[in-house]
Amino acid sequence: MSGDRRITVGLVGAGGIARSHMSAWRSLGVDILVYSKEDANELCAEFSTGRVVDTLENLVAQSQVIDVLTPTYAHEEAVRAGLDAGRQVICEKPLALDAPTAQQLLELSRARDNALYVAHVVRYFPEYATLHDAVSSGYIGRPAVARLNRTGTFPQWASWFADEEKSGGIVDDLMIHDLDIARWVLGEVRSVYATLRHATAPDGRRVSVAQATLRHEDEAISNVRATWGPVGTPFRTSFYVAGTDGCLEHDSTAHPPLQVRSDAPTDVSMLPTTSGSPADPYYAELSEFMESMSTGSTPRVSAEDAVEALKLADAVRLSAHRDAVVEL
């Protein structure tokens, strides 16, 4: 995209994630339209910006960029509508409920010669970006073992999360973040072995736990764990990556956000700054997507990456179902 004309971005959906995107889009200075079956007026009023339209068709017709923020089961319809109309499309992760559907959307974007971006925002959090850069640069030598954990409360704010046919469950909604990071940092995955457990307490509280061991093509091993706990479970992320020359650790409940242990002198430039407010990952993500639309530059996450993340998610479910290793 080029020229001085202001871009119009059409948001499809007005739920929780829409607030993060709305804030970033407002800072980016674009015109905003919103279509949603509910809460669209409230979203625009909250941010004192944006205009509500009454149908998806009207949103697509009046926007250059479509930002799909619906529940997961509605991603495909909105993405197809945007691509078919020749629009640039951004979609919240996961791109679809399974890899074959995501692959179809990727092929449609190629056929229409339109950009398709998928918002795997964890790549834009400074601790994970630093991890990727450190491993890529050889800072800890050859990576050998990684552990990635993500824990939070079983989602209560919408019933569709508990319906795996609509949300993909804990694997598509939560674990997929760290499946993507494991592949981004340690490379392509050769095999997956996984377990998946669900439980309901007598008081109705639900718990889901997914755990996967990934063997990467260069023989590195990563263990990815995701937990949806009962109400009151604090949100927490962590990682530990060990290589031949050192290791990197992060725990969102600790300070500083990234700790480096190595025999080599610590290069403080490798560490995220702790002074002032950190950059908003959603702003960083959407501004990078906009830059890609304008200049053709390559963002750090592609639609192809989103398809590969869903292939891993599908493999996790298949492995858990079979209680067997799944080769990729």
N, C-alpha and C positions, 0 to 999 in steps of 0.2 A: 504494500500500500504506500502511496506517495502523495505529495501535494499538501496544501495547507487546509483542505477541507476537513472539518472535524469528523471523526469516525463515529458512527452509531453502533453501539453494541447492544444486542438483544439478549436479555437474561431470560432463560426458560426455567422457571422455578423460583420460589421465594422462601425456601426453608432455611435451616441453620447455616449451611455452607454459603448460601447466597449473600449473607451479611459480610462474610470475609471478602467475597468477590466484589460486592457493591462498594465497599470501602476502598478497595484497590482501584477499581475503575474510576471512582470519583477523583482519586488522587492523580490518575493518569489523564484526566481532563477530557474524557470522551462523553458523547451524548448517550444516555442510557434509556432503553425501553425494557419493560418487564411484562412477561406473560406468565401467569400461574393460575391454577384453579382455585387457589386460596392464598391470602396474605400478601398479594402484590401491592395493594394500596398501603398496607402497614409498612412494608419494606421501603417504599419510596418516601413515606412520611418520616420514617426513622432517620433516613440519611438526607432528607431535604433535597432530593434529586431524583431524576428519573420520571418516566411517564408510563402509565399502564396502558396496554393494548388488550383487546378482548379475545383475540384468537392467535394461535401459533402461526397461521398463514399471514396475518397482518404483521406480526413481529418479524417474520422472515422477510417479507416484502420491503420493510422499512429499515432493515439493518444490513450492515456490511459484515459484521461478525456476530455469530450466534454462540452464546455461552450456555451450555446445557448443564443445569444444576438440579435436575429432577431426581426423584428416587431412581435407583439403578435400573429397575425393570422398565422405566420409560426412556432410558437413554437412547435406545436404538431408533425409536420413532422420531425423536427430535433431531438427532444427528443426521438421519436420512433426509429429513425435511430441509435442513440447512444445506447439505451437500447437493441435493437435487436442484436447489435453487441457485447454485453457484456461489454460495457463501463460504467464507472462512469459518471453521467450526472449532470451538474449544469444548471439551467435554470433561466433566469431573470423572475421576477414577471410580470404579473400573469402567473401561470403555463399554463393556457389555457384560452379560452374565456368564459368558463362556468364550473360549478362544475362537471357535469357528465363526460365531457371530461377529466378534471383533475383527477377524480377518476379512469378512465380507465388507464391513464398514471401511476398513483400510483400502480394500480394492476399489470400492466406490469412490473414495476420495482421489485415488489415482486416476480412475476413469474420467472423473469430472475435472481433474487438474486443479483441485482445491486443497488447501492445507487443512490437515486435521491434527489438532493438538489435544493431548490428554493430560489432565492436571494431576500428575503424581507429585504433589507438592513437597513431599518429604525430601526430595532431591534439592530443594531450595532452602531447607533449614540449615543454618550455618554449620552446625556440628556434623551433619551428614555430608555436606559439600566439602568440608575440611577433611573428613575421613576419606572421601573419594580422591581428593587431590593428593593427600599424603600417601595413600597406597599406590596411586598411579605414578607418582614421582619416585617410588622406591624408598620412601622415608623409613619404612619398617622392614625393608628387604622383601623377600618373597613371602606373600601372605600364606598362612597354612591353616589357621583355624579361626572361625568367627562365631560369635553368639549375638543374636539380635532378638530383643524382647520388646513387646508392646502390650500394655495392660490398661484396661479401663472398665467402666461400668457397662453391663449389658444394656444396650440402648433401650430407653423407655419412652422416648418422646414421639415415636411413631411405630405403629404395629407392624409395618412392613419389614422392619429389620429382623423380626423373629421368623419370618417366612422365607426360607432359603430359596424358594422359587422366585421371589421378588428381589432379594438382597444379595443372594449368594452366600449368606451367612457370615460367620466370623472370618472365613478364608478370603472371600472377595472384598469384604468391607474393611477388615482390620489387618489381617496377616499380609495381604497383598502389598502393603507399604514396604514391609521388610523383605518380602520375596524380591521385589523390584530392587531394593538397595543391595541385597546380597549379590544379585546378578550384576548390577552396576559396578560394584566394588571388586568382586572376585571373578567376574567373567561368566561365560555361558555355563549352564548346568547340564550335567550328564545324566544324573539319576536323582530320584526323590524317594525317600521313605517317610511316611507320615502317620500320625495318629490324630484322631478327632473325637472329642468327648463332649457330651451334653448332659446336663443334670438340672433337675428342678427340685428345689427345697420344699419342705412341707408348707412353708408360707408363700409359695408361688415364685420365689426368687429364682431366676435362671442363671446358669453358668455355662459357658462354652470355653473349651481349651483346645487349641490346635498346635501341634508341634511337628516340625519337619526337619529332616536332615538332608541337606543338599550336597551332592558331590559334584564339584565343578570340573571343567575339562582339564585344568592344570593340576588336579588332584587336591586342591584346597577343599576343606569341609566347612560348611556353615550350618549352624543349628538355629532355626527360626521358631520362635514361640509367640503365640498370641493368646490373650486371655480376656474374655468378657466376664467380669465378676459380678457379684450382687450389688445392689444399690449401695453407694457409699465407697465403692472401690476407687481409690485415687488413680488418676491417669498418670502413667509412667512409661517412659521409653528408655532403653539402654542398649549399648553395644559394647563388645569387646572383640578386637581383632588382633591376632598375634601373628607376627612374621619372624623371619630369621634374624632381624636386627632390632626388634622391639615390638611394642604393642600400643594400641590406642584404645582408650576407654571413654565412655560417655554414660552418664546417668542423669536423667532430667531432674531428679530430686536432689542432686548434689550441686556444688559450686566449686570451681568453675565448670562449665558445661562439657569441656573436653580436657582429659588428663593424658599426658604423654609420658610413657616410661621407656627409656632407651639408654644404652650405654653411651650413645652419641650425645653431644651437647644439644639442648633443646633450642630449636629455632623458633623464637616467639612469634615470628611472622606466620607460622603454621597455625597459630591458635586464634579462634574467633575473638574479637574485641569484647571486653566486658564493660567498657565505658560508654555511657549513653544508651539509648534504646537501640536494640538490634533491628536490622532491616526486616520489614514484614515479608515473610516468605511468599505470601499470596501476591503482594505487589511485585516482588522480584520475578515470580513465575509469569504473571500476566504481562509485565513489561517486556520480558524476554520473548514471549510469544508475539507481542506486537512488533518488536524489533525484527523478528523473523519474517513476519508478514510484509514489512516495509522493505527489508534489504535482502531477504533470502538467506540470512544467516541461519545456522543450525542451533536450535535450542538444546539444552542438556537432556531433555526427554522427548522422544519421538512417538508417533503413533505405533511404529514398529515395536518400540520398547513396551508399550501398553499391551500389545498382542502377546509378546513374550511373557509378560507378568501374568496374564491370564492363562497361558499354557502351563506355567508353574502352578497356578491356583488349581487348574483342572487336574494336574498330576497329583497334587496334595490330596484332593478329594478321592481320586481313583485309588491311590495308594492306601489311604485310610480304609476305604471300602473293601479292598482286597486283602489288606494286611500284608502287603508285599511291596518290594521295590518296583518303582516305575522307571523304565529307561526312557530318556528323551532323545 
